[in-house]
Amino acid sequence: MLAALLDFFFPRMCPICGNRLELDERPLCLRCNIDMPRTMFWEHPYDNPLARMYWGKIPVEKVAAYFYFTSQSGQARMVYGAKYHGFANIAIEVGEMLADEMKGFFDDIDCIVPMPISISRRMARGYNQSEMIARGISKATGIPIEKHAVIRRYFSRSQTHLTREERRENVSDVFVLKDADAVKGRHVLLIDDIITTGATTISCASEILKAGNVNISILSLGYASKAKAQDVHQPKII
């Protein structure tokens, strides 16, 4: 009854389509959940299109993204809402949702490191969106978060309109390992919101590897790929 009253006075909206959520829908409405363009990379985490981007650049274990990301999609509205418009709870709930769905992907992970952002960005937004995603995953899996292991020294210019080579140079020295003991000898899962070329995650992971005896896996909410429609998988509805 309390949930129904709260929903009446403070209705929850789907972050993708904007329609009102039913009491049993969280964080997405049923239709948007069904239509989510899932990559299903977690079913083959050692060899998939995203994992191959890292081959020959850094040693990685498992790599996955939850969904395919395009800038004009409903998923983009959800990500931008969580990233720029103060809806941190969306990132937490979607993190929990993907963790429940991926299950075995997290079995041998020791700790989670969210992709750090600069102090100026954190002050402007009030939070780190990757850390919010990590909180949801941690809530669902019990895996601890090591958010101070690595920091971002400054904000480099936006990656949006840069070439692959320019992206790599833009983030080549922005991360600093601050607490090697937090990750040394552990299997670290690096969390990002959206991966395009992988340049930022490569730079951050390279810094984490300096701790020694570290295994790195990478997970993002979205993968900005030009995947064809036939490569997009939908979940089984039970």
N, C-alpha and C positions, 0 to 999 in steps of 0.2 A: 504494500500500500504506500509506504514511504517513497519507494522508487517511482511509483506512478504519479504521486503528488509532485515530486521534484521534476519529473518529466513534463508535467502539465505546465508548471510555472517557469521552468527553465528547459525548454525543449532542446534536445541535441540534434545537430544537423550532420548529415554525411559530408565529410570534407572533400569528397570528389564531385558529387552531383548537387549538393546543397539541399537535398530533400530531408524531411524530418525522419529521424530514426525511430524505429519501433523499440519497445522496451528490451527485446531480446537481440537487438542489433548493435554491435559494437566492435570496432570503431567505424565500420562501413555499413552501408545498407546492403541488403542481400544482392541486389542487382549489380552494384559496383564491385562487390566481392567476387561474384561470378565472372564479371567482365574484366577483372584484373589481368593484365597481360603478363602472367608469371613466366619467368625464364625456365624454371625447373632445374637450374644449374646445380642445386644442392643434391640432386640425384646422381650427378657425376662430378663431384667437387674437385677432382684432381685433373680433369681434362674436359674443358668446355670452352666456348669462345672467349669468355672473360679471363679464365685462367691462362689461356695461351698468350694473352697480352703481356704477361709477366715473365714468360719463359725467356731465359737468356738475359734478363735484366736484374732480377733479385730471386733468391731461392724462396719459393712459397710452397706451402702444403695445400690447403683447401682454399678455393675461391668461389664465391657465389654472389649473385644479386637477386633480390626478391622479384622485381618486375622490370620490364623494358620501359625506358623513359623517353618520352618525346616532349618537346617544350610546349606544345599546344594541347596536351592531353589533360584529362581529368586528374590523372596521377600527378601531373605537374602542379595543378592547383593545390593539391593536398601538400606536396613538398614545399611549395612557396609559402603556403599558409603556416606551416610548421617552422620554416626557416626565417621568414621575414615579417610575419604578421602576429607573432606572439602566441601561436597555438602550440606551445610545447607539449601539451597533453596528447596531441595527435601523434607526434613522433614517439612518445612513450607507448601509447596504445598500439601503434602499428609495429613497433619493435617487439612487443609482447605477442602480437598476432603472428608475425613471421617466425618467431622462435617456436611457438606452439606447432606451427605447420612444418617447419624444417626438421624438428626433433633431432635425429641422429647426427646432424651436421655438427652439433656442439659437444658431442660425447667426450672428446679428448682435449678440449680447450681448457687451459688453466686460468686465463684471465682475459679481460676485454680492455682494449685501449681505444677510446674514441678519438677520431681525428681531431687534433687540437686546432683552435682558431686563435687569432691574435687577441690581445687584451682589448683593443679598440673595437673589434667586432663583437666580442662578448659584452662589452659595455653598451653598445648600440642595441643589441638584440635582447640582452638580459640573460642569455643562456647560450650553450653550444648545442646545436640541433643534433649533431652526431652523438653527443653525450646523452641526449634524451632518448635516442634510439637505443643506445647501449643500456640505459636504465630499464627499458622495457624488456630487452633480452635478458638482462640480469634477473629481473623479477620472475621471468618464466623459467629460467634455467638454474638460478642460484650461483652463476659464475660471477666472481668479483670483478669490479671495475678498477683499473689503475689509471686514473685520469691525470695524474701528475708525473707519469713516467717520462713523457716527452712534451715539450712545449713548442709553440710557434712564436718565433722571435718578433715577427712583424707581418703586416699584411702586404703581400705582393699584389701587383695589379691583377684585375679580373682575368680568369682563364678563358672566358666565353668566346672571344673572337681571335684567339691565338692559334697558330699552327701547332702541330704535335711537338716539333722541336722547340718552339717558343714556350710552350707549356712546361716542358722539362727544364728549360733554363730558368723560367720564372720562379720555380719552387725548389731550385737545386740546393739552397743553403738556408732555408727558412726554419727548419726544425732542429731542435737541440735535445739530446738525451739528458734528462735531469736526474733521474733515479734509476740507475742501471740495475740495482738490486731488486726492483719491483718486477722486472721482466727476465732477468738472467735465469737461464735454466728452465724456462717455462714455454709453453705453447701459447702464443699471443694471438688473439683475434683482433685485427684492426678494423674498426667500423667507420664507414663513411656514408654520406647521404646519397650522392650521385657520383658514379665513375664514368668518365668519358674516354680519356686516353690512358688513365692510370698514373699520370705523371705525379700527382700529389701523393697518392698512396705509396708509390715507389720511393719518393723522397723521404717520407715519414718512416716507412718500413726499413729503409737503409740505415736510418739513424738508430732505430730500435735494435737492429742487428749488431750494433757496436757493443751492446751489453755482453755479448758472447753467449754461446750455447742457447740460442733462441730459435724456436720454430715460429714461423709467421703464417697465419691464414688471414684472408681478407674477405669481408662481407660488406656489401652496400645495399641500401634500400633500392636504388634504381641503377640501371645500366643504360647509358645513352648510346644505343646501337641502332644501326640501320637494318635491323633484323626484318626479314620479310614476314608477312602475316602468317604464313604456314609454319614459321618457327616459334610462334607464340602459343603456349600451352595453357589450357584452362584447367581449373581444379575439378576433381570428381565431386559431384554433389551427391551426398549420401542421405 
